[in-house]
């Protein structure tokens, strides 16, 4: 018996890299998997490939149960249909793994509107669209008195959490995904739904040529940048064992799991007068708050 027997999952971007590894792991744990992948290239271009069908064939060969879906996560109506078709075919939906993504890297001052919009559409809107339709389904099921144990598992990135030059579109989308995870958790907890995010370090098409995880060294045949390293965490988050955990971001570095925390207060400066903070006061107070030398009052230039 698998820990995800009788559960049904949708994995977007499930044809390659992280998504493929997640699909295989979820199926091995007993879940029925809807493998969603448009088959596009790393920049979103059409390729004519059908990686979703290839993953379905892999899962089926191993004795699992899977079907392919080829819609774009940027298509609002198509993601709604994907949820409805999943419920119609399998009778339920339990797990959503939002993993689809593209990159169009460029420095901020050279990035076009189209390059920004395309990346935001796939990563952020795509995550929202499928999550929204799945949550509507779970909310209605809860209102009917059905037991709901929904799981939303989003994919964020170190670029969205810590920053990386040349990826303002991707970083903004992934930061938004982390925020959306927290908000989904707050809104859906009452309906029996959890929402968490994973931030994997992995060698995929999207990280090709980037210095991602370069400090992680292979030891005794273990590849710390293998996309499958994050899939055990995804299976855990999809299971009933994680029902207590929601609104969290977990970073996977090789064989190490890191608990991340969001913005926290690192220092406080109360107004000296008890009134609103003034420029004159902040000239000295802000550098002190950050532990640096005060700015020159006359020129505004830091020392």
NUDREN-582328 format. One record per atom (N, C-alpha, C, CB): x, y, z; residue in three letters. Coordinates in steps of 0.05 Angstrom, whole numbers, plus 32768, in hexadecimal, padded with zeros to 4 digits. Glycine has a CB too. Layout:
XYZala
...
This chain:
80117FE88000unk
800080008000unk
801280198000unk
7FED80008018unk
800B802C7FEEunk
801A80457FEDunk
800D805A7FFFunk
801B804F7FD1unk
801D806D8008unk
80128081801Bunk
7FFF8094800Cunk
802880918027unk
7FFF80947FF1unk
7FED80A57FE2unk
7FD880957FD3unk
7FFC80B77FD0unk
7FD4807C7FDAunk
7FBF806C7FCDunk
7FA4807A7FCEunk
7FBD80507FDAunk
7F9680797FB7unk
7F7B80847FB4unk
7F7C80A37FB2unk
7F6A807D7FCBunk
7F9380AF7FB1unk
7F9580CC7FAEunk
7F9B80D27F90unk
7FAA80D87FC0unk
7F9180EA7F88unk
7F9580F27F6Cunk
7FA4810D7F6Cunk
7F7980F57F5Eunk
7FB8810F7F5Cunk
7FC981267F5Bunk
7FCA81327F3Funk
7FE581207F64unk
7FCC814C7F3Dunk
7FD3815A7F24unk
7FEF81667F28unk
7FBE81707F1Dunk
800181617F16unk
801C816D7F16unk
8020817D7EFDunk
803281577F1Aunk
802381977EFFunk
802881A77EE7unk
804681A87EE1unk
801E81C47EEBunk
804C81AA7EC7unk
806881A87EBFunk
8073818D7EC6unk
807981BE7ECDunk
806281797EC4unk
8069815E7ECDunk
8079814D7EBAunk
805181507ED4unk
808081587EA3unk
808D81487E8Eunk
80AB81467E90unk
808681537E74unk
80B781597E9Eunk
80D481597E9Funk
80DE81627EBBunk
80E0816C7E89unk
80F8815E7EC0unk
810581697ED8unk
80F781637EF2unk
810781867ED5unk
80F281787F01unk
80E681757F1Cunk
80CA81697F19unk
80E481907F29unk
80BA81727F06unk
809F81697F03unk
809E814B7EFDunk
809181787EEDunk
80AF81427EEBunk
80B081257EE5unk
80B781157EFEunk
80C5811F7ECFunk
80CB811E7F0Dunk
80D381107F25unk
80BC810F7F39unk
80EC811D7F32unk
80AE81257F3Cunk
809781267F4Eunk
808181127F46unk
808B81427F50unk
807B81127F2Cunk
806780FF7F21unk
806D80E27F27unk
806381037F03unk
808680DB7F22unk
808F80BF7F27unk
808D80B87F45unk
80AB80BB7F1Dunk
809680CB7F56unk
809580C67F73unk
807980C47F7Dunk
80A480DC7F81unk
806780D57F74unk
804B80D57F7Dunk
803E80BB7F74unk
803C80ED7F72unk
804480B27F5Bunk
803880997F51unk
804380827F61unk
803E80967F34unk
805D80827F67unk
8069806C7F76unk
805C806A7F92unk
808780707F79unk
805480817F9Dunk
804780817FB7unk
8029807A7FB6unk
804A809D7FC4unk
801F80757F9Dunk
8004806B7F9Aunk
7FF0807E7F8Eunk
7FFA80637FB4unk
7FF880977F89unk
7FE580AB7F7Eunk
7FE080A77F60unk
7FF080C77F83unk
7FC880AD7F58unk
7FC380B07F3Cunk
7FCC80CC7F34unk
7FA480AC7F35unk
7FDA80CE7F1Dunk
7FE780E87F16unk
7FDD80F27EFBunk
800580E57F16unk
7FD4810B7EFBunk
7FCF81197EE2unk
7FE881297EDCunk
7FB5812C7EE5unk
7FF581217EC7unk
800F812D7EBFunk
800981437EABunk
802281187EB3unk
800B815C7EB5unk
800581737EA4unk
801F817E7E99unk
7FF681897EB3unk
802281807E7Funk
8039818D7E73unk
803281957E56unk
8052817A7E73unk
803781AE7E50unk
803181B97E36unk
804581AF7E21unk
803181D77E36unk
805D81A77E2Aunk
8072819D7E18unk
808281B47E0Cunk
8065818E7E03unk
808181CB7E19unk
809081E27E0Eunk
80AD81E17E16unk
808381FC7E17unk
80BD81F27E09unk
80D981F57E0Funk
80DD82057E29unk
80E882017DF8unk
80F582087E31unk
80FC82157E4Aunk
80F482327E4Aunk
811982127E50unk
80F1823E7E32unk
80E9825A7E30unk
80CB825D7E2Aunk
80FA82697E1Bunk
80BD82477E29unk
80A182477E23unk
809A82437E06unk
809582617E2Bunk
80AE823E7DF5unk
80AA823A7DD9unk
809E821E7DD3unk
80C4823E7DC9unk
808F821C7DBEunk
808382027DB6unk
809981F07DAAunk
806D82067DA2unk
809881D67DB2unk
80AD81C47DA9unk
80A181AB7D9Bunk
80BD81BA7DC1unk
808881A67D9Funk
807C818E7D94unk
808181757DA4unk
8086818A7D78unk
808E81787DBBunk
809481617DCCunk
807B815A7DDDunk
80AC81677DDFunk
807B81417DE7unk
806581387DF8unk
8070812B7E11unk
805281257DE9unk
807E813A7E21unk
808A812D7E39unk
807681227E4Dunk
809C81417E47unk
805E812E7E4Eunk
804A81247E60unk
804281077E59unk
803081367E5Funk
804081017E3Funk
803980E67E37unk
804F80D37E3Eunk
803380E67E18unk
806880DC7E3Cunk
807F80CB7E42unk
807F80C47E60unk
809980D97E3Bunk
807880D77E71unk
807880D17E8Eunk
806080BF7E95unk
807580EC7E9Eunk
804A80C37E88unk
803380B17E8Cunk
803B80957E84unk
801A80BA7E7Bunk
804980927E6Eunk
805280777E66unk
8064806B7E7Bunk
805F80787E4Bunk
8076807B7E86unk
808880717E9Bunk
807980677EB3unk
809C80877EA3unk
806680777EBCunk
805680707ED4unk
804580577ECEunk
804480877EDCunk
803980567EB7unk
8029803F7EB0unk
803980257EAFunk
801B80437E95unk
805180277EA4unk
806380107EA2unk
806A80067EBDunk
807C80187E92unk
806C80187ED0unk
807380107EECunk
805B80077EFCunk
808180277EFAunk
804480067EEFunk
802C7FFC7EFDunk
801B80127F09unk
80347FE97F12unk
8022802C7F04unk
801380427F10unk
7FFC804B7EFDunk
802580597F15unk
7FEF805F7F05unk
7FD880697EF7unk
7FDC80877EF1unk
7FBD80657F07unk
7FDB808F7ED8unk
7FE080AB7ED1unk
7FD380B17EB6unk
7FFE80B07ECFunk
7FCD80CA7EB2unk
7FC380D57E99unk
7FD180EF7E93unk
7FA480D97E99unk
7FD280F67E79unk
7FE0810E7E71unk
7FCC81257E6Dunk
7FF081097E58unk
7FD5813D7E72unk
7FC681557E6Cunk
7FD981697E5Funk
7FB881617E85unk
7FD181757E49unk
7FE381867E3Aunk
7FDB81A47E3Aunk
7FE5817C7E1Eunk
7FCB81AC7E4Dunk
7FC281C87E4Cunk
7FD781DB7E58unk
7FA881CC7E5Cunk
7FD581F47E51unk
7FE782087E5Dunk
7FDB82127E77unk
7FEB82207E49unk
7FEC82137E8Cunk
7FE3821D7EA6unk
7FDB823A7EA5unk
7FF882187EBBunk
7FE382487E90unk
7FDC82647E8Eunk
7FBF82687E84unk
7FEE82737E7Bunk
7FB282527E7Cunk
7F9782537E71unk
7F83824D7E88unk
7F93823D7E5Aunk
7F7582627E90unk
7F6382617EA6unk
7F4E824C7EA3unk
7F56827C7EABunk
7F41824C7E8Cunk
7F2B82387E86unk
7F36821C7E85unk
7F1C823F7E6Dunk
7F4E82197E79unk
7F5981FE7E76unk
7F6181F27E90unk
7F7281FF7E64unk
7F6B82027EA3unk
7F7281F77EBDunk
7F5981F07ECDunk
7F83820B7ECDunk
7F4481FF7EC9unk
7F2A81F87ED6unk
7F2081DE7ECAunk
7F15820F7ED1unk
7F2281DA7EB0unk
7F1A81C17EA4unk
7F2B81AA7EADunk
7F1B81C47E85unk
7F4581AF7EB1unk
7F5781997EBAunk
7F4E818F7ED5unk
7F7481A47EBBunk
7F4681A17EE7unk
7F3C81987F01unk
7F2281897EFEunk
7F3881B17F14unk
7F1081947EEEunk
7EF681867EEAunk
7EF9816B7EDDunk
7EE481987ED9unk
7F0A81697EC9unk
7F0F814F7EBCunk
7F1B813B7ECEunk
7F2081537EA3unk
7F2E81447EDFunk
7F3A81327EF2unk
7F2681267F06unk
7F5081417F02unk
7F1481377F10unk
7F00812E7F23unk
7EEC811B7F14unk
7EF181467F2Funk
7EE581227EFCunk
7ED381117EEDunk
7EDF80F67EE7unk
7ECB811E7ED2unk
7EF880F57EE0unk
7F0580DB7ED8unk
7F0C80CA7EF0unk
7F1D80E17EC8unk
7F1580D77F06unk
7F1F80C87F1Cunk
7F0F80CB7F36unk
7F3B80D07F22unk
7EFB80DC7F35unk
7EE980DF7F4Cunk
7EF280F27F61unk
7EE480C57F57unk
7F0A80FD7F5Funk
7F14810E7F74unk
7F2E811C7F6Aunk
7F1A80FE7F8Dunk
7F3681307F7Aunk
7F50813D7F77unk
7F5A81437F93unk
7F4E81577F65unk
7F73813A7F99unk
7F7E813D7FB3unk
7F96814F7FB5unk
7F8481227FBFunk
7FA6814F7F9Funk
7FC1815B7FA0unk
7FC5816B7F87unk
7FD781457FA3unk
7FCF81847F8Bunk
7FD881947F74unk
7FF5819C7F79unk
7FC581AE7F72unk
800681967F65unk
8022819E7F66unk
802681B17F4Funk
803581857F64unk
802A81CB7F56unk
802F81DF7F42unk
804D81E27F3Dunk
802381FB7F4Cunk
805581D87F26unk
807181D67F20unk
807981E27F04unk
807A81B97F21unk
806581E77EF3unk
806B81F17ED8unk
807A820B7ED9unk
805181F47EC8unk
808D820E7EC6unk
809B82277EC5unk
80AC822A7EACunk
80AD82297EDDunk
80B282437EA6unk
80C4824A7E90unk
80D782607E9Bunk
80B482547E77unk
80EC82657E8Cunk
80FD827C7E92unk
8102828D7E79unk
811882727E9Eunk
810582A67E7Dunk
810D82B97E68unk
811F82CE7E75unk
80F582C77E59unk
813782C57E7Bunk
814982D57E8Bunk
815482ED7E7Cunk
816082C47E95unk
815683037E8Aunk
8161831C7E7Funk
816483307E95unk
815083277E67unk
817883417E94unk
817A83567EA8unk
816283687EA7unk
819483677EA3unk
815B83737EBEunk
814383837EC1unk
814083997EACunk
8142838F7EDCunk
815683A77EA7unk
815583BE7E94unk
815383B67E77unk
816D83CF7E98unk
8156839C7E72unk
815483927E56unk
813B83807E52unk
816D83827E4Funk
812D837A7E67unk
811783677E65unk
80FF83757E57unk
810E835D7E81unk
80F283667E45unk
80DA83707E38unk
80C1836A7E48unk
80D883647E1Bunk
80AC83787E41unk
809283737E4Eunk
808983567E49unk
807D83877E44unk
808D834D7E31unk
808583327E2Aunk
8094831D7E3Aunk
8089832D7E0Cunk
80AE83227E3Eunk
80BE830F7E4Dunk
80B6830E7E6Bunk
80DC83167E4Cunk
80AF83257E75unk
80A583267E91unk
808A83187E93unk
80A383437E9Bunk
8077831F7E81unk
805C83157E83unk
805B82F67E7Funk
804B83227E6Dunk
806C82EC7E6Dunk
806B82CF7E67unk
807382BF7E7Funk
807E82C97E4Funk
808882C77E8Dunk
809282B87EA5unk
807E82BB7EBCunk
80AD82C27EADunk
807482D37EC0unk
806082D67ED5unk
804782C57ED0unk
805782F47ED7unk
803F82C47EB6unk
802782B57EAFunk
802A82977EB5unk
802182B87E91unk
8040828B7EAFunk
8043826F7EB4unk
804782697ED2unk
805B82647EA4unk
805A82777EDEunk
806182707EFAunk
804B82797F0Eunk
807B827D7F01unk
804382927F0Cunk
8032829D7F21unk
8014829A7F1Aunk
803882BB7F25unk
800C82A37F02unk
7FF0829F7EFAunk
7FEA82827EF8unk
7FEA82AE7EE0unk
7FFC82727EECunk
7FF782567EE9unk
7FF382487F04unk
800D82497EDAunk
8004824F7F18unk
800082447F33unk
7FE6824D7F3Funk
8018824D7F45unk
7FDF82667F3Bunk
7FC682707F46unk
7FAE82637F39unk
7FC4828E7F43unk
7FAE82607F1Eunk
7F9782567F10unk
7F90823A7F18unk
7F9C82577EF1unk
7FA382287F18unk
7F9D820C7F1Funk
7F96820B7F3Dunk
7FB581FA7F19unk
7FA482197F4Eunk
7F9E82197F6Aunk
7F8282237F70unk
7FB3822A7F7Aunk
7F7B82387F62unk
7F6082447F66unk
7F4A82307F5Funk
7F5D825D7F54unk
7F4D82237F48unk
7F3882107F40unk
7F3781F77F52unk
7F3C82087F23unk
7F4F81EE7F5Bunk
7F4F81D77F6Dunk
7F4381DF7F88unk
7F6C81CE7F71unk
7F4981F77F91unk
7F3E82007FABunk
7F2082047FAAunk
7F4C821A7FB4unk
7F16820D7F93unk
7EF9820F7F90unk
7EEC81F47F92unk
7EF2821D7F75unk
7EF881E07F86unk
7EEE81C57F87unk
7EEE81BB7FA4unk
7EFE81B27F75unk
7F0481BF7FB2unk
7F0681B57FCEunk
7EF381C47FE0unk
7F2381B97FD8unk
7EEF81DE7FDCunk
7EDD81ED7FEDunk
7EC081E37FE9unk
7EDE820B7FE5unk
7EB881DD7FD1unk
7E9D81D37FCCunk
7E9A81B77FD8unk
7E9781D27FAEunk
7EAF81A77FD7unk
7EAD818C7FE3unk
7EAA818E8001unk
7EC6817C7FDCunk
7EB981A1800Dunk
7EB781A5802Aunk
7E9C81AF8032unk
7ECC81B98033unk
7E9081C18022unk
7E7681CB8028unk
7E6081B58026unk
7E6F81E28015unk
7E6681A18015unk
7E53818A8013unk
7E568177802Aunk
7E57817C7FF8unk
7E6A817C803Bunk
7E6E816A8052unk
7E828154804Dunk
7E54815E805Bunk
7E8F81558036unk
7EA381408030unk
7EBD8146803Funk
7EA8813F8012unk
7ECC81318045unk
7EE681358052unk
7EFA813D803Dunk
7EEF811B8060unk
7F0781538041unk
7F1B815E802Eunk
7F37815D803Aunk
7F13817B8025unk
7F4A8154802Aunk
7F6681548033unk
7F76815D801Aunk
7F708137803Dunk
7F7081768012unk
7F7D81807FFAunk
7F9A81898000unk
7F6E81987FEFunk
7FAB81867FECunk
7FC7818E7FEFunk
7FD0819F7FD7unk
7FD981757FF1unk
7FD981B77FDCunk
7FE581C87FC7unk
800281C97FCDunk
7FD881E57FC7unk
801281C27FB9unk
803081C37FBCunk
803B81D47FA5unk
803C81A67FBCunk
804481EB7FACunk
804E81FE7F98unk
806D81FC7F96unk
8046821A7F9Funk
807782067F7Funk
809482067F7Bunk
809E82237F7Aunk
809B81F77F61unk
80AE822A7F8Eunk
80BB82447F8Eunk
80D882407F88unk
80B682537FA9unk
80E882557F8Cunk
810482537F84unk
811582657F95unk
8108825B7F67unk
812F825F7F97unk
814182707FA5unk
8142828C7F99unk
815D82647FA5unk
813D828E7F7Funk
813D82A87F72unk
812682B97F7Dunk
813982A67F53unk
810F82AE7F82unk
80F982BC7F8Eunk
80FC82C27FABunk
80E082AD7F89unk
810C82B17FB9unk
810F82B47FD6unk
812882C57FDDunk
811282997FE2unk
813D82C37FCDunk
815682D07FD4unk
816082E37FBEunk
816B82BB7FDAunk
815682E07FA6unk
815E82F17F90unk
817382E57F7Eunk
8168830B7F9Bunk
817482EE7F65unk
818882E57F52unk
818882F97F3Aunk
818482C87F49unk
819E83037F33unk
819F83167F1Dunk
8196830A7F02unk
81BC83217F1Aunk
8189831A7EF3unk
818083117ED8unk
816683027ED8unk
819583017ECCunk
815983007EEFunk
814082F07EF0unk
812A82FF7EFFunk
814582D57EFEunk
812683197EF8unk
811283287F07unk
80F6831E7F01unk
811383467EFEunk
80F083147EEAunk
80D683097EE4unk
80D182EF7EF3unk
80D383047EC5unk
80E582DD7EF1unk
80E382C37EFFunk
80E382C67F1Dunk
80FB82B17EF6unk
80F582D87F27unk
80F682DC7F44unk
80DC82E87F4Funk
810D82EE7F4Bunk
80D182FB7F40unk
80B883077F49unk
80A282F27F4Aunk
80B0831F7F37unk
80A182E17F35unk
808D82CC7F34unk
809082B87F4Bunk
808E82BD7F1Aunk
80A982B17F51unk
80AD829D7F66unk
80A982A97F82unk
80C982927F64unk
80B082C37F86unk
80A982D07F9Funk
808B82D17FA2unk
80B682ED7FA0unk
807D82D77F8Cunk
806082D87F8Dunk
805482BC7F94unk
805582E17F73unk
806182A77F89unk
8058828C7F8Funk
805B82867FADunk
806882787F7Funk
8070828E7FB9unk
8074828A7FD6unk
805E82997FE6unk
809082947FDFunk
805882B27FDEunk
804382C17FEBunk
802782B47FE6unk
804282DD7FE1unk
802282AB7FCEunk
8009829E7FC8unk
800582847FD8unk
800782977FAAunk
801B82767FDEunk
801A825E7FEEunk
80108265800Aunk
803682517FF0unk
801B827A8016unk
801282828031unk
7FF5828A8031unk
80248299803Bunk
7FEC8299801Dunk
7FD082A2801Cunk
7FBD828B8017unk
7FCD82B78006unk
7FC582788006unk
7FB582608001unk
7FB18251801Bunk
7FC1824E7FEBunk
7FC7824E802Aunk
7FC682408043unk
7FB2824D8056unk
7FE1823E8050unk
7FB382678058unk
7FA18276806Aunk
7F8482728063unk
7FA98293806Bunk
7F7E82748049unk
7F638273803Funk
7F578257803Funk
7F61827F8024unk
7F678243803Bunk
7F5C82288036unk
7F5E8215804Eunk
7F6A821C801Funk
7F6B821E8063unk
7F6E820C807Aunk
7F5482038085unk
7F7E821A8090unk
7F4082148085unk
7F26820D8090unk
7F1781F88080unk
7F1482268091unk
7F2181F48067unk
7F1481E08056unk
7F2481C68054unk
7F1181EB803Aunk
7F3981C38064unk
7F4881AB8064unk
7F5E81AA8050unk
7F3681948061unk
7F6781C18046unk
7F7B81C38031unk
7F9581CF803Cunk
7F7181D38019unk
7FAC81C48036unk
7FC581D0803Eunk
7FD381DA8025unk
7FD781BC804Dunk
7FE481EE8028unk
7FF481F88012unk
801081FD801Cunk
7FE782138007unk
802381F2800Eunk
803F81F58015unk
804F81F87FFBunk
804A81DD8026unk
806782027FFDunk
807882057FE5unk
809381F87FEAunk
807C82237FDFunk
809E81ED7FD4unk
80B981E27FD4unk
80CB81F47FC3unk
80BA81C57FCAunk
80E481F67FCCunk
80F882057FBDunk
811081F37FB9unk
8101821F7FCDunk
811081E47FA3unk
812581D07F9Funk
813E81DC7F91unk
811A81B87F8Eunk
815581D27F98unk
816D81D77F88unk
817081BE7F76unk
818681DB7F9Aunk
816E81C27F5Cunk
816F81AC7F4Aunk
817A81B47F2Funk
815381A07F46unk
818781A17F21unk
819181A57F06unk
817B819E7EF3unk
81AA81947F01unk
816F81B27EE6unk
815A81AE7ED3unk
815F81C07EBAunk
813E81B57EDFunk
814D81BE7EA6unk
815081CF7E8Funk
815181EC7E96unk
813A81CA7E7Bunk
814181F47EABunk
813F82107EB2unk
8158821A7EC0unk
812782147EC4unk
816882087ECCunk
818082117EDAunk
8199820C7ECAunk
818282037EF5unk
819682017EB1unk
81AD81FC7EA1unk
81BD82157E9Bunk
81A481EE7E86unk
81D782157EA1unk
81E7822C7E9Cunk
81E9823F7EB4unk
81DE823B7E85unk
81D8823A7EC9unk
81D9824B7EE0unk
81E9823D7EF6unk
81BC82507EEAunk
81F4824D7F08unk
820582437F1Eunk
81F3823C7F35unk
821A82587F26unk
81E082297F30unk
81CD82217F45unk
81D782087F53unk
81B1821C7F39unk
81DB820A7F6Dunk
81E381F27F7Cunk
820081EA7F77unk
81D281DC7F77unk
821081FD7F6Dunk
822C81F67F66unk
823C81ED7F7Eunk
823A820E7F59unk
823481F67F96unk
824381EF7FAEunk
823C81D37FB9unk
823D82047FC4unk
822781C77FADunk
821F81AD7FB6unk
822F81987FA7unk
820081A97FB1unk
823D81877FB5unk
824F81747FA9unk
824381587FABunk
826B81757FB7unk
824681497F95unk
823D812D7F95unk
824F811D7FA8unk
823E81227F78unk
8242810B7FB8unk
825180FA7FCBunk
824680DE7FC8unk
824E81057FE8unk
825980CB7FC4unk
825280AE7FC3unk
823B80A97FB0unk
824A80A57FDFunk
823B80B67F99unk
822780B17F85unk
820D80C07F88unk
822180947F84unk
820A80CF7F9Eunk
81F280DF7FA2unk
81F580FA7F94unk
81EC80E47FC1unk
81E281007F82unk
81E381197F73unk
81D1812E7F82unk
81D981157F56unk
81DD81427F8Eunk
81CD81557F9Dunk
81BC81677F8Cunk
81DF81667FAEunk
81C081667F72unk
81B081777F60unk
819B81677F50unk
81C281877F4Dunk
8197814E7F57unk
8183813E7F4Aunk
816781487F50unk
818681207F53unk
8157814E7F3Cunk
813C81587F41unk
812B81467F54unk
812D815B7F27unk
8131812C7F53unk
812281197F64unk
8127811D7F81unk
812980FD7F5Cunk
813B812C7F89unk
814181307FA5unk
812A813F7FB3unk
815A81407FA9unk
811B814E7FA4unk
8104815E7FB0unk
80EA814E7FB1unk
810081777FA1unk
80E981377FA3unk
80D081297FA0unk
80C6811C7FB9unk
80D281157F8Aunk
80D981137FCBunk
80D081077FE4unk
80C2811C7FF5unk
80E880FD7FF3unk
80CB81357FF4unk
80BD814A8003unk
80A1814F7FF7unk
80CE81648002unk
809F814E7FDDunk
808581527FD0unk
8072813C7FD8unk
808881537FB1unk
807B81237FD9unk
806A810C7FE1unk
806181107FFEunk
807980F27FDEunk
80748119800Funk
806C811E802Bunk
80578134802Dunk
80858126803Cunk
805B814A801Funk
804881608020unk
802D81588014unk
805381788012unk
802D81448002unk
8014813B7FF7unk
800581278008unk
8019812E7FDCunk
8012811D801Dunk
80078107802Dunk
7FF681128044unk
801D80F68037unk
7FE880FF8051unk
7FD981078069unk
7FEB810D8080unk
7FC680F08071unk
800481048080unk
801781098096unk
801D81278099unk
803080FA8091unk
801981378083unk
802081538084unk
800881658089unk
802E815B806Aunk
7FF281598091unk
7FD981698094unk
7FDC818080A7unk
7FC38157809Eunk
7FEF817F80BAunk
7FF3819480CEunk
800481AB80C3unk
8001818880E6unk
801081A880ACunk
802481BB80A2unk
801881CB808Bunk
803E81AD8099unk
801881E5808Dunk
800D81F58077unk
801982118077unk
7FEE81F78078unk
801B821E8060unk
80258239805Eunk
8043823B8060unk
8019824A8072unk
80518225805Aunk
806E8224805Eunk
807D82228043unk
8075820C8070unk
8097822A8044unk
80A98227802Eunk
80C082168037unk
80B382438023unk
80C582008028unk
80DA81ED802Funk
80EE81ED8019unk
80CE81D18034unk
810781F1801Funk
811D81F1800Bunk
812D81D7800Dunk
812F820A800Funk
813181CB7FF6unk
813F81B17FF5unk
815A81B57FE7unk
812E819C7FE5unk
816F81B07FF6unk
818A81B27FECunk
819781977FEEunk
819B81C77FFDunk
819681897FD8unk
81A1816E7FD8unk
8192815B7FEAunk
81BE816E7FDFunk
819E81527FFFunk
819181408013unk
818A814F802Dunk
81A281288019unk
8188816A802Bunk
8182817A8042unk
8169818A803Eunk
819A818D8048unk
815781898052unk
813E81988052unk
814181B08064unk
81268186805Aunk
813B81C88059unk
813D81E18068unk
812181ED806Cunk
814F81F48059unk
811B81F38085unk
81038202808Bunk
810982208087unk
80F881FC80A8unk
80F9822D8076unk
80FD824A8071unk
80E8825A8080unk
80FD82508053unk
80EF82728087unk
80DC82858093unk
80DC829E8083unk
80E2828B80B1unk
80C582AB8081unk
80C282C38071unk
80CD82DC807Eunk
80A682C78069unk
80C382F38076unk
80CD830C8081unk
80C8830C809Funk
80BE83248074unk
80DD831380AEunk
80DB831680CBunk
80E7833180D3unk
80E982FE80DAunk
80DE833B80EAunk
80E8835480F4unk
8104834F80FFunk
80D68360810Aunk
8118835D80F4unk
8134835A80FCunk
813E8371810Dunk
8146835780E3unk
812F83858110unk
8137839C8120unk
812083B08121unk
815183A98115unk
811F83C08136unk
810A83D48139unk
811583EF8142unk
80F483CA814Dunk
810B84048137unk
8112841F8141unk
80F8842D8146unk
8124842F812Cunk
80F184318160unk
80D984408166unk
80DE845E8164unk
80CF84398183unk
80CB846C815Cunk
80CD8489815Aunk
80D584958175unk
80B384968150unk
80E984A78175unk
80F284B2818Eunk
80DE84C68199unk
810D84C18189unk
80CE84D28188unk
80BB84E68192unk
80A084DA8198unk
80B784FB817Dunk
809B84C18190unk
808184B58194unk
806E84BD817Eunk
807684BD81AEunk
807784CE816Bunk
806784D68154unk
807284C8813Cunk
806984F68150unk
806884D08124unk
807184C3810Bunk
808F84C78107unk
806184CF80F4unk
809C84B380FBunk
80B884B580F5unk
80BE84CB80E1unk
80C2849A80EAunk
80D384D980E6unk
80DA84F080D5unk
80F484EA80C6unk
80DD850A80E5unk
80F984F980B1unk
811184F580A1unk
812A84FA80B3unk
811285098089unk
812A851080C2unk
8142851680D3unk
8149850080E6unk
813C853080E3unk
813584F380F1unk
813A84DD8103unk
814484C580F4unk
812084D68113unk
813984BF80DCunk
814084A780CEunk
815C84A880C2unk
812C84A380B8unk
816684C080BDunk
818184C380B2unk
819584B480C4unk
818984E080B0unk
819284B580DEunk
81A384A780F1unk
8198848B80F8unk
81A784B8810Aunk
817E848980FAunk
817284718105unk
8174845980F2unk
81558476810Cunk
816F845E80D8unk
816F844780C5unk
818B843A80C2unk
8166845180A9unk
81A1844980C0unk
81BB843C80BFunk
81C0842C80D9unk
81D1845180BCunk
81B8843780F0unk
81BB84288109unk
81AB840E8109unk
81B3843A8120unk
8194841080FDunk
818383F880FBunk
819083E280EBunk
816883FF80EFunk
819F83E980D7unk
81AD83D680C6unk
81CA83D280CEunk
81AC83E080A9unk
81D383DF80E3unk
81EE83DB80EDunk
820483E680DBunk
81F283BF80F2unk
81FE83FD80CEunk
8212840980BDunk
8217842580C6unk
820A8409809Funk
822D843180BCunk
8233844D80C4unk
821D845F80BAunk
824F845580B8unk
8217847480C9unk
8202848780C1unk
820A849680A8unk
81FC849A80D7unk
81F5849D8098unk
81FA84AD8080unk
820384C98087unk
81E184AD806Eunk
821284D68074unk
821984F28078unk
820085038076unk
822F84FB8064unk
81FB8512808Bunk
81E28521808Cunk
81E085368076unk
81DE852E80A7unk
81F785428070unk
81F78557805Cunk
81F4854D8040unk
82108568805Eunk
820185378039unk
8201852E801Eunk
81EF85168019unk
821D85268015unk
81E88508802Funk
81D884EF802Bunk
81E884D88022unk
81C284F48019unk
820384DB8020unk
821584C68017unk
821F84B6802Funk
822C84D18007unk
821C849B802Dunk
8225848A8043unk
8243848B8046unk
821B846D803Eunk
824D8487805Eunk
826984878064unk
8275846C805Funk
826F84918081unk
